[in-house]
Amino acid sequence: MTTTTTVVVERRVAASPGRVWESITDLPDMPRVLSGVQRVEVLTEGGFGVGTRWRETRRMMGKEATEEMTVTECEPPDRYVTVADSHGMHYASELSLRAEGPDASVLRMAFSATPAGGRGTGLAGRLLARFGARAVSRALTKDLEDIARAVESRY
């Protein structure tokens, strides 16, 4: 049995989807916008789209971690999906936007983690997934708060 842990959070933002999209795809500005991100190193040239890659260094649960992210799907200004593989896990993140009136959006983040190769996990892995899901939910909620604050303060 493969164990996938998925966390979904969303937040209303007082800005158009286009304005929010600009913020969530501005990789060099990410450390300024997201308090949990310490550094971003963009690894590809050109605009944001399928194939864009970057290394993102975050501080979580008191430890610094760097992951390499790759955009696998991109539908501006509606959604994008990134993937990363690390420590025997495959991670996928989807950021999507939905208009809510002319000057508001709902930003949704979905994060999933699956053992690489589709292998199942034992009891320890399932307990870690459950504990980790709470930490991921808190981190994603904080990211949404940071994005909303950055985008809304520009008006």
Residue pairs with C-beta under 8 A, 6 or more apart in sequence:
1 120
2 114
2 115
2 118
2 119
2 120
3 114
3 115
3 120
3 121
3 125
3 126
3 129
4 112
4 113
4 114
5 112
5 113
5 114
5 129
5 130
5 132
5 133
5 136
6 110
6 111
6 112
6 113
7 110
7 111
7 112
7 133
7 136
7 137
7 140
8 108
8 109
8 110
8 111
9 108
9 109
9 137
9 140
9 141
9 144
10 106
10 107
10 108
10 109
10 144
11 106
11 107
11 141
11 144
11 145
11 148
12 100
12 104
12 105
12 106
12 148
13 20
13 104
13 105
13 106
13 107
13 144
13 147
13 148
13 151
13 152
14 103
14 104
14 148
14 151
14 152
14 155
15 103
15 104
15 105
15 151
15 152
15 154
15 155
16 99
16 102
16 103
16 104
16 105
17 77
17 78
17 97
17 98
17 99
17 105
18 77
19 151
19 154
20 77
20 97
20 105
20 107
20 147
20 151
21 76
21 77
21 97
23 29
23 33
23 147
23 150
23 151
24 80
24 95
24 107
24 147
25 48
25 76
25 80
26 33
27 40
27 42
27 48
27 52
27 54
28 40
28 42
30 37
30 40
30 56
31 37
31 38
31 39
31 40
32 150
33 146
33 147
33 150
34 143
34 146
34 147
35 142
35 146
36 58
36 59
36 60
36 139
36 142
36 143
36 146
37 56
37 57
37 58
38 57
38 58
38 59
38 64
39 55
39 56
39 57
39 66
40 54
40 55
40 56
40 57
41 54
41 55
42 52
42 53
42 54
43 53
43 54
43 55
43 68
44 51
44 52
44 53
44 54
46 52
48 71
48 74
48 76
48 80
49 71
49 74
49 76
50 71
50 72
50 73
50 74
51 70
51 71
52 70
52 71
52 74
53 68
53 69
53 70
53 71
54 68
54 69
55 66
55 67
55 68
55 69
56 66
56 67
56 68
56 69
57 64
57 65
57 66
58 64
58 65
58 66
58 67
58 139
59 65
60 135
60 139
61 135
67 84
67 86
67 91
68 84
69 82
69 83
69 84
69 93
70 82
70 83
70 84
71 80
71 81
71 82
72 81
72 82
72 83
73 79
73 80
73 81
73 94
74 80
74 81
77 97
78 96
78 97
79 94
79 95
79 96
79 97
80 94
80 95
81 92
81 93
81 94
82 92
82 93
83 90
83 91
83 92
83 93
84 90
84 91
85 91
85 116
88 115
88 116
89 113
89 114
89 115
89 116
90 113
90 114
90 115
90 116
91 111
91 112
91 113
92 111
92 112
92 114
93 109
93 110
93 111
93 112
94 108
94 109
94 110
94 111
95 107
95 108
95 109
96 107
96 108
96 110
97 105
97 106
97 107
97 108
98 105
98 106
98 108
99 105
100 106
107 144
107 147
107 148
109 140
109 143
109 144
111 136
111 140
113 129
113 132
113 136
115 121
115 125
121 129
